[in-house]
């Protein structure tokens, strides 16, 4: 989309339109954000702009900020992140990021909540152990000494390792204590744990909690920013809060004037930190100071442009360009996931239909 270039500059070679220097903050109308020059912004300080006063040239309309995204203060140049992005007004914790650059709200569990969950689990395990030992003692009267020792050892291993591993595997990381405390064990990438992770945690838990009296997990978890114990470090897991998280913001809408360009554009792998910064900027743009909004938009658009070819049409606002890239990125990720799901379903169907004696068959003989 092209428009008459307003006053001001966005850089010596920037293809993006800047905000007019004399208009002030963009206004909002009817649940949408209207940039200077839009007829919806008439009568406000943002009413003059892209085509000049009284020109009637409409300005681009940005998606409204999602729920839960309030204003972010922006002032003088502040500290920068590891990717060279401005840190002001953009809260950039080291979080997991979805394909649409939305940070997953996986907050590590606090030390107190983990201690409560462990205490509840140990109390339940102690009660089960007491009942089990009574049963083993009653059976030992009818067994010889070697069989009684083997039964006692098997019971002990089952209680200390088998029960915790089985519970965490079947519940995907939620024991009774963690369920009561609102916690869950997840992988480092945010996914549910499997048997392998549960087994590593269970085996190391015997050494950590019983052999050391709980001193090893206490020290290690206090030194780790995610509260990991040794079993978590080796299994690649950590404990997170499973309730009380904020709702995810709505998806970024595709600007219609850039849909055709984005569909044919070559979008490379944008770093998660940069994509998350763009997502947060788009959600909080309404609350930023006009000068900071212009500067952050142009800077982020310049960094994202390095991963996109060809460049957007001349005269595009930075926020429109950024929204188009994120929306197209999300569409392609969704298409890829749907293709992979269809391939898995087709592969499973072929295996079910194949002969039981073939190398790719999954049916049993007689089924």
Secondary structure, DSSP 4 states (H G I P E B T S, - for coil): ------SS-S-TT--EEPPPTTS-S-EEETTEEE-TT-GGGTTSTTSS-TT-TT--PPPPEEPPPPTT-------S---B-TTS-B-TT----S--B-TTSPBP--PBPPHHHHHHHHHHHHHHHHHHHHHHHHHHHHHHTTS-HHHHHHHHHHHHHIIIIIHHHHHHHHTTS--HHHHHHTEEEEETTSPBP-HHHHHHHHHHHIIIIIISTTHHHHHHHHHSTT---HHHHHHTEEEEE-SSPPPPPPPPPPPGGGHHHHHHSEE----HHHHHHHHHHHHHGGGS-HHHHHHHHHHHHHHHHTTEESPPPTTEEHHHHHHHHHHHHHHHHHHHHHHHHHHHHHHHHHHHHS-TTSTT--PPTT-
